[in-house]
Amino acid sequence: MEATMFVPAHAEASADIKELVRYNRGKVHEVADRILSICGEPMCFERILQEVFKGYGLSMNFEQYVLVGSTVRSYLSWLKDTGEVSVEFQDCMLLWQSV
């Protein structure tokens, strides 16, 4: 991407964001790896979310449930699209598992 200046949402404006992009990509993969490790056995979304909250020391409230829950769902969707997790329905429940 080319531009004279970049204005990231959570960082200072900069003409060169290569390092920030590397950092953000690293964090994305770090979170994905954590979710993959949580999904070692078939697990429902609520349990995955619980483990993410515990693992990052987050406090659960409705706003965080919605925000973090949406993020975790996006990760699960991405991981399914890339073949890193599989899904199955068991006892009328969607379960996620690392491949």
Gaussian input, Z-matrix of N, CA and C with variables (Angstrom, degrees):
# hf/3-21g

backbone

0 1
 N
 C     1     B1
 C     2     B2     1     A1
 N     3     B3     2     A2     1     D1
 C     4     B4     3     A3     2     D2
 C     5     B5     4     A4     3     D3
 N     6     B6     5     A5     4     D4
 C     7     B7     6     A6     5     D5
 C     8     B8     7     A7     6     D6
 N     9     B9     8     A8     7     D7
 C    10    B10     9     A9     8     D8
 C    11    B11    10    A10     9     D9
 N    12    B12    11    A11    10    D10
 C    13    B13    12    A12    11    D11
 C    14    B14    13    A13    12    D12
 N    15    B15    14    A14    13    D13
 C    16    B16    15    A15    14    D14
 C    17    B17    16    A16    15    D15
 N    18    B18    17    A17    16    D16
 C    19    B19    18    A18    17    D17
 C    20    B20    19    A19    18    D18
 N    21    B21    20    A20    19    D19
 C    22    B22    21    A21    20    D20
 C    23    B23    22    A22    21    D21
 N    24    B24    23    A23    22    D22
 C    25    B25    24    A24    23    D23
 C    26    B26    25    A25    24    D24
 N    27    B27    26    A26    25    D25
 C    28    B28    27    A27    26    D26
 C    29    B29    28    A28    27    D27
 N    30    B30    29    A29    28    D28
 C    31    B31    30    A30    29    D29
 C    32    B32    31    A31    30    D30
 N    33    B33    32    A32    31    D31
 C    34    B34    33    A33    32    D32
 C    35    B35    34    A34    33    D33
 N    36    B36    35    A35    34    D34
 C    37    B37    36    A36    35    D35
 C    38    B38    37    A37    36    D36
 N    39    B39    38    A38    37    D37
 C    40    B40    39    A39    38    D38
 C    41    B41    40    A40    39    D39
 N    42    B42    41    A41    40    D40
 C    43    B43    42    A42    41    D41
 C    44    B44    43    A43    42    D42
 N    45    B45    44    A44    43    D43
 C    46    B46    45    A45    44    D44
 C    47    B47    46    A46    45    D45
 N    48    B48    47    A47    46    D46
 C    49    B49    48    A48    47    D47
 C    50    B50    49    A49    48    D48
 N    51    B51    50    A50    49    D49
 C    52    B52    51    A51    50    D50
 C    53    B53    52    A52    51    D51
 N    54    B54    53    A53    52    D52
 C    55    B55    54    A54    53    D53
 C    56    B56    55    A55    54    D54
 N    57    B57    56    A56    55    D55
 C    58    B58    57    A57    56    D56
 C    59    B59    58    A58    57    D57
 N    60    B60    59    A59    58    D58
 C    61    B61    60    A60    59    D59
 C    62    B62    61    A61    60    D60
 N    63    B63    62    A62    61    D61
 C    64    B64    63    A63    62    D62
 C    65    B65    64    A64    63    D63
 N    66    B66    65    A65    64    D64
 C    67    B67    66    A66    65    D65
 C    68    B68    67    A67    66    D66
 N    69    B69    68    A68    67    D67
 C    70    B70    69    A69    68    D68
 C    71    B71    70    A70    69    D69
 N    72    B72    71    A71    70    D70
 C    73    B73    72    A72    71    D71
 C    74    B74    73    A73    72    D72
 N    75    B75    74    A74    73    D73
 C    76    B76    75    A75    74    D74
 C    77    B77    76    A76    75    D75
 N    78    B78    77    A77    76    D76
 C    79    B79    78    A78    77    D77
 C    80    B80    79    A79    78    D78
 N    81    B81    80    A80    79    D79
 C    82    B82    81    A81    80    D80
 C    83    B83    82    A82    81    D81
 N    84    B84    83    A83    82    D82
 C    85    B85    84    A84    83    D83
 C    86    B86    85    A85    84    D84
 N    87    B87    86    A86    85    D85
 C    88    B88    87    A87    86    D86
 C    89    B89    88    A88    87    D87
 N    90    B90    89    A89    88    D88
 C    91    B91    90    A90    89    D89
 C    92    B92    91    A91    90    D90
 N    93    B93    92    A92    91    D91
 C    94    B94    93    A93    92    D92
 C    95    B95    94    A94    93    D93
 N    96    B96    95    A95    94    D94
 C    97    B97    96    A96    95    D95
 C    98    B98    97    A97    96    D96
 N    99    B99    98    A98    97    D97
 C   100   B100    99    A99    98    D98
 C   101   B101   100   A100    99    D99
 N   102   B102   101   A101   100   D100
 C   103   B103   102   A102   101   D101
 C   104   B104   103   A103   102   D102
 N   105   B105   104   A104   103   D103
 C   106   B106   105   A105   104   D104
 C   107   B107   106   A106   105   D105
 N   108   B108   107   A107   106   D106
 C   109   B109   108   A108   107   D107
 C   110   B110   109   A109   108   D108
 N   111   B111   110   A110   109   D109
 C   112   B112   111   A111   110   D110
 C   113   B113   112   A112   111   D111
 N   114   B114   113   A113   112   D112
 C   115   B115   114   A114   113   D113
 C   116   B116   115   A115   114   D114
 N   117   B117   116   A116   115   D115
 C   118   B118   117   A117   116   D116
 C   119   B119   118   A118   117   D117
 N   120   B120   119   A119   118   D118
 C   121   B121   120   A120   119   D119
 C   122   B122   121   A121   120   D120
 N   123   B123   122   A122   121   D121
 C   124   B124   123   A123   122   D122
 C   125   B125   124   A124   123   D123
 N   126   B126   125   A125   124   D124
 C   127   B127   126   A126   125   D125
 C   128   B128   127   A127   126   D126
 N   129   B129   128   A128   127   D127
 C   130   B130   129   A129   128   D128
 C   131   B131   130   A130   129   D129
 N   132   B132   131   A131   130   D130
 C   133   B133   132   A132   131   D131
 C   134   B134   133   A133   132   D132
 N   135   B135   134   A134   133   D133
 C   136   B136   135   A135   134   D134
 C   137   B137   136   A136   135   D135
 N   138   B138   137   A137   136   D136
 C   139   B139   138   A138   137   D137
 C   140   B140   139   A139   138   D138
 N   141   B141   140   A140   139   D139
 C   142   B142   141   A141   140   D140
 C   143   B143   142   A142   141   D141
 N   144   B144   143   A143   142   D142
 C   145   B145   144   A144   143   D143
 C   146   B146   145   A145   144   D144
 N   147   B147   146   A146   145   D145
 C   148   B148   147   A147   146   D146
 C   149   B149   148   A148   147   D147
 N   150   B150   149   A149   148   D148
 C   151   B151   150   A150   149   D149
 C   152   B152   151   A151   150   D150
 N   153   B153   152   A152   151   D151
 C   154   B154   153   A153   152   D152
 C   155   B155   154   A154   153   D153
 N   156   B156   155   A155   154   D154
 C   157   B157   156   A156   155   D155
 C   158   B158   157   A157   156   D156
 N   159   B159   158   A158   157   D157
 C   160   B160   159   A159   158   D158
 C   161   B161   160   A160   159   D159
 N   162   B162   161   A161   160   D160
 C   163   B163   162   A162   161   D161
 C   164   B164   163   A163   162   D162
 N   165   B165   164   A164   163   D163
 C   166   B166   165   A165   164   D164
 C   167   B167   166   A166   165   D165
 N   168   B168   167   A167   166   D166
 C   169   B169   168   A168   167   D167
 C   170   B170   169   A169   168   D168
 N   171   B171   170   A170   169   D169
 C   172   B172   171   A171   170   D170
 C   173   B173   172   A172   171   D171
 N   174   B174   173   A173   172   D172
 C   175   B175   174   A174   173   D173
 C   176   B176   175   A175   174   D174
 N   177   B177   176   A176   175   D175
 C   178   B178   177   A177   176   D176
 C   179   B179   178   A178   177   D177
 N   180   B180   179   A179   178   D178
 C   181   B181   180   A180   179   D179
 C   182   B182   181   A181   180   D180
 N   183   B183   182   A182   181   D181
 C   184   B184   183   A183   182   D182
 C   185   B185   184   A184   183   D183
 N   186   B186   185   A185   184   D184
 C   187   B187   186   A186   185   D185
 C   188   B188   187   A187   186   D186
 N   189   B189   188   A188   187   D187
 C   190   B190   189   A189   188   D188
 C   191   B191   190   A190   189   D189
 N   192   B192   191   A191   190   D190
 C   193   B193   192   A192   191   D191
 C   194   B194   193   A193   192   D192
 N   195   B195   194   A194   193   D193
 C   196   B196   195   A195   194   D194
 C   197   B197   196   A196   195   D195
 N   198   B198   197   A197   196   D196
 C   199   B199   198   A198   197   D197
 C   200   B200   199   A199   198   D198
 N   201   B201   200   A200   199   D199
 C   202   B202   201   A201   200   D200
 C   203   B203   202   A202   201   D201
 N   204   B204   203   A203   202   D202
 C   205   B205   204   A204   203   D203
 C   206   B206   205   A205   204   D204
 N   207   B207   206   A206   205   D205
 C   208   B208   207   A207   206   D206
 C   209   B209   208   A208   207   D207
 N   210   B210   209   A209   208   D208
 C   211   B211   210   A210   209   D209
 C   212   B212   211   A211   210   D210
 N   213   B213   212   A212   211   D211
 C   214   B214   213   A213   212   D212
 C   215   B215   214   A214   213   D213
 N   216   B216   215   A215   214   D214
 C   217   B217   216   A216   215   D215
 C   218   B218   217   A217   216   D216
 N   219   B219   218   A218   217   D217
 C   220   B220   219   A219   218   D218
 C   221   B221   220   A220   219   D219
 N   222   B222   221   A221   220   D220
 C   223   B223   222   A222   221   D221
 C   224   B224   223   A223   222   D222
 N   225   B225   224   A224   223   D223
 C   226   B226   225   A225   224   D224
 C   227   B227   226   A226   225   D225
 N   228   B228   227   A227   226   D226
 C   229   B229   228   A228   227   D227
 C   230   B230   229   A229   228   D228
 N   231   B231   230   A230   229   D229
 C   232   B232   231   A231   230   D230
 C   233   B233   232   A232   231   D231
 N   234   B234   233   A233   232   D232
 C   235   B235   234   A234   233   D233
 C   236   B236   235   A235   234   D234
 N   237   B237   236   A236   235   D235
 C   238   B238   237   A237   236   D236
 C   239   B239   238   A238   237   D237
 N   240   B240   239   A239   238   D238
 C   241   B241   240   A240   239   D239
 C   242   B242   241   A241   240   D240
 N   243   B243   242   A242   241   D241
 C   244   B244   243   A243   242   D242
 C   245   B245   244   A244   243   D243
 N   246   B246   245   A245   244   D244
 C   247   B247   246   A246   245   D245
 C   248   B248   247   A247   246   D246
 N   249   B249   248   A248   247   D247
 C   250   B250   249   A249   248   D248
 C   251   B251   250   A250   249   D249
 N   252   B252   251   A251   250   D250
 C   253   B253   252   A252   251   D251
 C   254   B254   253   A253   252   D252
 N   255   B255   254   A254   253   D253
 C   256   B256   255   A255   254   D254
 C   257   B257   256   A256   255   D255
 N   258   B258   257   A257   256   D256
 C   259   B259   258   A258   257   D257
 C   260   B260   259   A259   258   D258
 N   261   B261   260   A260   259   D259
 C   262   B262   261   A261   260   D260
 C   263   B263   262   A262   261   D261
 N   264   B264   263   A263   262   D262
 C   265   B265   264   A264   263   D263
 C   266   B266   265   A265   264   D264
 N   267   B267   266   A266   265   D265
 C   268   B268   267   A267   266   D266
 C   269   B269   268   A268   267   D267
 N   270   B270   269   A269   268   D268
 C   271   B271   270   A270   269   D269
 C   272   B272   271   A271   270   D270
 N   273   B273   272   A272   271   D271
 C   274   B274   273   A273   272   D272
 C   275   B275   274   A274   273   D273
 N   276   B276   275   A275   274   D274
 C   277   B277   276   A276   275   D275
 C   278   B278   277   A277   276   D276
 N   279   B279   278   A278   277   D277
 C   280   B280   279   A279   278   D278
 C   281   B281   280   A280   279   D279
 N   282   B282   281   A281   280   D280
 C   283   B283   282   A282   281   D281
 C   284   B284   283   A283   282   D282
 N   285   B285   284   A284   283   D283
 C   286   B286   285   A285   284   D284
 C   287   B287   286   A286   285   D285
 N   288   B288   287   A287   286   D286
 C   289   B289   288   A288   287   D287
 C   290   B290   289   A289   288   D288
 N   291   B291   290   A290   289   D289
 C   292   B292   291   A291   290   D290
 C   293   B293   292   A292   291   D291
 N   294   B294   293   A293   292   D292
 C   295   B295   294   A294   293   D293
 C   296   B296   295   A295   294   D294

   B1=1.4314
   B2=1.5289
   B3=1.3152
   B4=1.4598
   B5=1.5201
   B6=1.3307
   B7=1.4673
   B8=1.5189
   B9=1.3010
   B10=1.4585
   B11=1.5176
   B12=1.3347
   B13=1.4576
   B14=1.5242
   B15=1.3359
   B16=1.4585
   B17=1.5198
   B18=1.3239
   B19=1.4627
   B20=1.5320
   B21=1.3305
   B22=1.4663
   B23=1.5348
   B24=1.3112
   B25=1.4671
   B26=1.5291
   B27=1.3306
   B28=1.4633
   B29=1.5282
   B30=1.2982
   B31=1.4674
   B32=1.5237
   B33=1.3067
   B34=1.4641
   B35=1.5268
   B36=1.3253
   B37=1.4647
   B38=1.5233
   B39=1.3342
   B40=1.4577
   B41=1.5264
   B42=1.3189
   B43=1.4619
   B44=1.5337
   B45=1.3264
   B46=1.4614
   B47=1.5279
   B48=1.3080
   B49=1.4675
   B50=1.5305
   B51=1.3209
   B52=1.4666
   B53=1.5221
   B54=1.3165
   B55=1.4646
   B56=1.5297
   B57=1.3223
   B58=1.4633
   B59=1.5310
   B60=1.3153
   B61=1.4682
   B62=1.5250
   B63=1.3316
   B64=1.4685
   B65=1.5257
   B66=1.3291
   B67=1.4634
   B68=1.5348
   B69=1.3301
   B70=1.4676
   B71=1.5222
   B72=1.3165
   B73=1.4707
   B74=1.5263
   B75=1.3152
   B76=1.4616
   B77=1.5182
   B78=1.3296
   B79=1.4688
   B80=1.5269
   B81=1.3168
   B82=1.4678
   B83=1.5263
   B84=1.3229
   B85=1.4625
   B86=1.5258
   B87=1.3154
   B88=1.4668
   B89=1.5361
   B90=1.3194
   B91=1.4683
   B92=1.5284
   B93=1.3156
   B94=1.4679
   B95=1.5235
   B96=1.3244
   B97=1.4629
   B98=1.5246
   B99=1.3298
   B100=1.4710
   B101=1.5286
   B102=1.3162
   B103=1.4652
   B104=1.5278
   B105=1.3190
   B106=1.4662
   B107=1.5236
   B108=1.3268
   B109=1.4681
   B110=1.5269
   B111=1.3241
   B112=1.4655
   B113=1.5245
   B114=1.3233
   B115=1.4725
   B116=1.5222
   B117=1.3100
   B118=1.4553
   B119=1.5186
   B120=1.3057
   B121=1.4595
   B122=1.5244
   B123=1.3278
   B124=1.4669
   B125=1.5304
   B126=1.3304
   B127=1.4572
   B128=1.5254
   B129=1.3302
   B130=1.4616
   B131=1.5303
   B132=1.3221
   B133=1.4597
   B134=1.5224
   B135=1.3269
   B136=1.4688
   B137=1.5257
   B138=1.3038
   B139=1.4699
   B140=1.5304
   B141=1.3253
   B142=1.4654
   B143=1.5190
   B144=1.3248
   B145=1.4641
   B146=1.5228
   B147=1.3111
   B148=1.4600
   B149=1.5281
   B150=1.3181
   B151=1.4667
   B152=1.5251
   B153=1.3253
   B154=1.4705
   B155=1.5249
   B156=1.3283
   B157=1.4647
   B158=1.5230
   B159=1.3198
   B160=1.4675
   B161=1.5242
   B162=1.3263
   B163=1.4624
   B164=1.5143
   B165=1.3181
   B166=1.4631
   B167=1.5241
   B168=1.3300
   B169=1.4594
   B170=1.5198
   B171=1.3283
   B172=1.4646
   B173=1.5207
   B174=1.3154
   B175=1.4627
   B176=1.5232
   B177=1.3125
   B178=1.4589
   B179=1.5212
   B180=1.3033
   B181=1.4586
   B182=1.5243
   B183=1.3164
   B184=1.4588
   B185=1.5246
   B186=1.3287
   B187=1.4680
   B188=1.5282
   B189=1.3356
   B190=1.4621
   B191=1.5262
   B192=1.3354
   B193=1.4635
   B194=1.5263
   B195=1.3269
   B196=1.4640
   B197=1.5276
   B198=1.3278
   B199=1.4641
   B200=1.5304
   B201=1.3212
   B202=1.4672
   B203=1.5294
   B204=1.3328
   B205=1.4594
   B206=1.5167
   B207=1.3183
   B208=1.4627
   B209=1.5265
   B210=1.3177
   B211=1.4654
   B212=1.5256
   B213=1.3266
   B214=1.4669
   B215=1.5311
   B216=1.3142
   B217=1.4737
   B218=1.5298
   B219=1.3215
   B220=1.4715
   B221=1.5205
   B222=1.3268
   B223=1.4679
   B224=1.5243
   B225=1.3324
   B226=1.4615
   B227=1.5243
   B228=1.3076
   B229=1.4667
   B230=1.5242
   B231=1.3282
   B232=1.4681
   B233=1.5275
   B234=1.3411
   B235=1.4610
   B236=1.5314
   B237=1.3199
   B238=1.4704
   B239=1.5258
   B240=1.3313
   B241=1.4700
   B242=1.5257
   B243=1.3259
   B244=1.4650
   B245=1.5275
   B246=1.3417
   B247=1.4571
   B248=1.5117
   B249=1.3247
   B250=1.4687
   B251=1.5209
   B252=1.3318
   B253=1.4605
   B254=1.5243
   B255=1.3071
   B256=1.4597
   B257=1.5222
   B258=1.3120
   B259=1.4600
   B260=1.5179
   B261=1.3141
   B262=1.4560
   B263=1.5205
   B264=1.3089
   B265=1.4544
   B266=1.5164
   B267=1.3325
   B268=1.4516
   B269=1.5223
   B270=1.3066
   B271=1.4654
   B272=1.5322
   B273=1.3267
   B274=1.4799
   B275=1.5243
   B276=1.3219
   B277=1.4601
   B278=1.5264
   B279=1.3381
   B280=1.4587
   B281=1.5233
   B282=1.3204
   B283=1.4637
   B284=1.5196
   B285=1.3145
   B286=1.4618
   B287=1.5235
   B288=1.3424
   B289=1.4611
   B290=1.5215
   B291=1.3279
   B292=1.4668
   B293=1.5159
   B294=1.3228
   B295=1.4647
   B296=1.5162
   A1=107.68
   A2=115.38
   A3=119.62
   A4=110.75
   A5=114.62
   A6=121.50
   A7=107.72
   A8=115.91
   A9=120.64
   A10=110.39
   A11=115.82
   A12=121.26
   A13=108.97
   A14=115.95
   A15=122.78
   A16=107.91
   A17=116.68
   A18=121.60
   A19=107.60
   A20=116.55
   A21=119.97
   A22=110.73
   A23=115.79
   A24=120.59
   A25=112.62
   A26=117.43
   A27=119.67
   A28=112.36
   A29=116.49
   A30=120.94
   A31=107.84
   A32=114.88
   A33=119.31
   A34=110.94
   A35=115.64
   A36=121.22
   A37=109.26
   A38=115.48
   A39=120.04
   A40=109.76
   A41=115.28
   A42=120.44
   A43=110.57
   A44=117.12
   A45=121.72
   A46=108.77
   A47=116.21
   A48=119.33
   A49=112.49
   A50=116.96
   A51=120.02
   A52=112.16
   A53=117.47
   A54=120.60
   A55=110.90
   A56=116.92
   A57=120.96
   A58=110.79
   A59=116.99
   A60=121.03
   A61=109.95
   A62=117.48
   A63=121.25
   A64=110.39
   A65=116.44
   A66=121.49
   A67=110.30
   A68=116.49
   A69=120.40
   A70=111.84
   A71=117.03
   A72=119.76
   A73=110.66
   A74=115.88
   A75=119.86
   A76=111.54
   A77=116.35
   A78=120.62
   A79=111.26
   A80=117.13
   A81=120.63
   A82=109.73
   A83=116.99
   A84=120.47
   A85=111.52
   A86=117.21
   A87=120.91
   A88=110.20
   A89=117.08
   A90=121.20
   A91=110.08
   A92=117.23
   A93=120.70
   A94=110.58
   A95=117.35
   A96=120.82
   A97=111.23
   A98=116.64
   A99=120.01
   A100=109.76
   A101=116.94
   A102=120.41
   A103=110.31
   A104=117.28
   A105=120.27
   A106=111.22
   A107=117.12
   A108=119.50
   A109=111.10
   A110=117.27
   A111=121.32
   A112=110.14
   A113=116.74
   A114=122.31
   A115=112.68
   A116=117.96
   A117=120.85
   A118=113.04
   A119=116.16
   A120=121.89
   A121=107.29
   A122=118.69
   A123=119.59
   A124=111.16
   A125=115.89
   A126=119.95
   A127=110.48
   A128=116.12
   A129=120.62
   A130=109.88
   A131=115.11
   A132=120.94
   A133=112.49
   A134=117.76
   A135=120.47
   A136=111.36
   A137=117.00
   A138=120.99
   A139=110.33
   A140=116.80
   A141=120.59
   A142=109.32
   A143=116.32
   A144=120.61
   A145=110.82
   A146=117.41
   A147=121.44
   A148=110.69
   A149=116.78
   A150=120.64
   A151=111.68
   A152=117.49
   A153=120.40
   A154=109.47
   A155=117.16
   A156=120.45
   A157=110.73
   A158=117.56
   A159=121.01
   A160=111.01
   A161=116.32
   A162=121.00
   A163=113.64
   A164=117.06
   A165=120.98
   A166=112.43
   A167=117.31
   A168=120.83
   A169=113.10
   A170=116.90
   A171=121.18
   A172=110.63
   A173=115.96
   A174=121.76
   A175=108.46
   A176=115.13
   A177=119.95
   A178=110.43
   A179=115.83
   A180=123.19
   A181=105.57
   A182=116.80
   A183=118.27
   A184=112.22
   A185=116.88
   A186=120.31
   A187=111.33
   A188=116.60
   A189=120.22
   A190=111.04
   A191=116.03
   A192=119.91
   A193=110.07
   A194=116.48
   A195=120.88
   A196=110.75
   A197=117.22
   A198=121.52
   A199=111.73
   A200=116.40
   A201=119.91
   A202=110.00
   A203=116.47
   A204=119.97
   A205=111.99
   A206=116.74
   A207=120.95
   A208=110.83
   A209=115.93
   A210=120.74
   A211=110.66
   A212=116.77
   A213=120.45
   A214=110.27
   A215=118.13
   A216=120.39
   A217=110.91
   A218=116.15
   A219=119.75
   A220=110.87
   A221=116.79
   A222=120.07
   A223=110.43
   A224=117.40
   A225=120.37
   A226=111.37
   A227=116.65
   A228=121.00
   A229=110.73
   A230=116.42
   A231=121.73
   A232=110.27
   A233=116.76
   A234=120.48
   A235=111.17
   A236=117.17
   A237=119.98
   A238=110.26
   A239=116.87
   A240=121.00
   A241=112.05
   A242=117.10
   A243=120.90
   A244=112.44
   A245=116.98
   A246=120.85
   A247=114.67
   A248=117.59
   A249=120.21
   A250=113.07
   A251=116.86
   A252=121.28
   A253=108.29
   A254=114.58
   A255=120.55
   A256=107.42
   A257=115.29
   A258=120.15
   A259=109.11
   A260=114.66
   A261=120.84
   A262=107.87
   A263=115.13
   A264=120.57
   A265=107.41
   A266=114.46
   A267=120.65
   A268=107.75
   A269=117.08
   A270=121.40
   A271=111.27
   A272=115.88
   A273=123.36
   A274=113.05
   A275=116.73
   A276=121.42
   A277=109.34
   A278=116.47
   A279=121.63
   A280=108.66
   A281=116.12
   A282=121.73
   A283=109.89
   A284=115.17
   A285=123.62
   A286=108.57
   A287=116.75
   A288=120.26
   A289=110.29
   A290=114.88
   A291=120.50
   A292=109.23
   A293=115.59
   A294=120.95
   A295=108.93
   D1=134.13
   D2=-178.80
   D3=-114.41
   D4=137.24
   D5=176.02
   D6=-166.28
   D7=159.78
   D8=176.71
   D9=-74.55
   D10=-37.58
   D11=-177.83
   D12=-145.25
   D13=140.20
   D14=176.33
   D15=-112.12
   D16=139.73
   D17=179.26
   D18=-123.29
   D19=86.75
   D20=179.57
   D21=-68.30
   D22=156.04
   D23=-177.85
   D24=-66.09
   D25=-36.53
   D26=-173.79
   D27=-125.08
   D28=34.08
   D29=177.61
   D30=-154.06
   D31=167.85
   D32=-179.60
   D33=-73.69
   D34=152.75
   D35=176.84
   D36=-60.04
   D37=144.50
   D38=-176.85
   D39=-156.02
   D40=150.64
   D41=175.93
   D42=-81.21
   D43=-21.43
   D44=-178.17
   D45=-128.54
   D46=114.92
   D47=-178.71
   D48=-112.49
   D49=15.82
   D50=-177.61
   D51=-56.55
   D52=-44.57
   D53=-179.22
   D54=-65.73
   D55=-40.69
   D56=177.79
   D57=-63.77
   D58=-40.48
   D59=177.58
   D60=-62.73
   D61=-44.81
   D62=178.07
   D63=-59.68
   D64=-45.02
   D65=-179.81
   D66=-61.50
   D67=-48.43
   D68=-178.57
   D69=-63.27
   D70=-42.02
   D71=177.71
   D72=-62.61
   D73=-40.42
   D74=177.34
   D75=-59.94
   D76=-42.85
   D77=179.10
   D78=-66.46
   D79=-39.39
   D80=177.61
   D81=-59.14
   D82=-45.31
   D83=-179.22
   D84=-71.14
   D85=-32.12
   D86=176.12
   D87=-63.13
   D88=-46.07
   D89=178.43
   D90=-65.04
   D91=-42.85
   D92=178.61
   D93=-59.87
   D94=-42.97
   D95=178.49
   D96=-62.98
   D97=-38.39
   D98=178.29
   D99=-63.87
   D100=-44.44
   D101=179.30
   D102=-63.83
   D103=-41.02
   D104=177.57
   D105=-61.33
   D106=-39.59
   D107=179.45
   D108=-68.97
   D109=-33.98
   D110=176.68
   D111=-64.95
   D112=-35.29
   D113=-174.72
   D114=-89.63
   D115=30.18
   D116=179.16
   D117=-61.61
   D118=-28.26
   D119=174.42
   D120=-124.79
   D121=158.85
   D122=-179.17
   D123=-54.94
   D124=130.02
   D125=-174.08
   D126=-145.26
   D127=141.64
   D128=177.78
   D129=-79.13
   D130=160.59
   D131=-177.31
   D132=-55.91
   D133=-44.91
   D134=-176.65
   D135=-59.62
   D136=-38.49
   D137=179.35
   D138=-70.77
   D139=-39.63
   D140=176.46
   D141=-60.41
   D142=-46.70
   D143=179.81
   D144=-61.00
   D145=-42.13
   D146=177.65
   D147=-58.07
   D148=-44.96
   D149=-179.43
   D150=-67.10
   D151=-35.87
   D152=176.23
   D153=-63.78
   D154=-46.74
   D155=178.71
   D156=-59.03
   D157=-47.44
   D158=179.76
   D159=-62.60
   D160=-45.07
   D161=-176.74
   D162=-62.59
   D163=-33.47
   D164=179.89
   D165=-99.36
   D166=3.86
   D167=178.88
   D168=63.89
   D169=35.70
   D170=-178.83
   D171=-88.06
   D172=151.21
   D173=174.67
   D174=-95.72
   D175=132.73
   D176=-178.33
   D177=-86.06
   D178=126.72
   D179=166.22
   D180=-143.82
   D181=176.35
   D182=-173.98
   D183=-61.65
   D184=-43.45
   D185=-178.51
   D186=-62.68
   D187=-44.47
   D188=179.32
   D189=-67.95
   D190=-36.89
   D191=177.02
   D192=-57.28
   D193=-46.83
   D194=-178.29
   D195=-68.38
   D196=-47.95
   D197=-176.33
   D198=-66.11
   D199=-55.03
   D200=-178.31
   D201=-68.59
   D202=-37.28
   D203=178.32
   D204=-59.69
   D205=-42.62
   D206=177.75
   D207=-63.10
   D208=-40.97
   D209=179.08
   D210=-64.15
   D211=-45.96
   D212=-179.92
   D213=-64.04
   D214=-39.69
   D215=176.60
   D216=-61.01
   D217=-39.48
   D218=177.74
   D219=-63.80
   D220=-43.31
   D221=176.97
   D222=-60.94
   D223=-46.26
   D224=-179.29
   D225=-60.73
   D226=-41.26
   D227=177.74
   D228=-61.95
   D229=-46.23
   D230=178.58
   D231=-61.55
   D232=-45.73
   D233=-179.10
   D234=-64.72
   D235=-34.57
   D236=175.34
   D237=-67.48
   D238=-44.15
   D239=179.87
   D240=-61.71
   D241=-32.46
   D242=-179.63
   D243=-90.01
   D244=1.31
   D245=177.07
   D246=78.83
   D247=15.33
   D248=-178.05
   D249=-90.39
   D250=-17.80
   D251=171.29
   D252=-131.05
   D253=153.02
   D254=174.15
   D255=-118.27
   D256=163.51
   D257=178.61
   D258=-127.65
   D259=152.66
   D260=173.58
   D261=-149.34
   D262=154.24
   D263=175.45
   D264=-103.27
   D265=126.49
   D266=-178.84
   D267=-137.04
   D268=124.65
   D269=179.25
   D270=52.41
   D271=44.33
   D272=179.61
   D273=61.40
   D274=32.37
   D275=178.95
   D276=-134.33
   D277=135.98
   D278=176.42
   D279=-81.15
   D280=123.78
   D281=-179.99
   D282=-117.46
   D283=140.58
   D284=-179.80
   D285=-110.17
   D286=142.10
   D287=177.50
   D288=-148.55
   D289=138.91
   D290=175.00
   D291=-62.09
   D292=144.56
   D293=179.65
   D294=-87.42

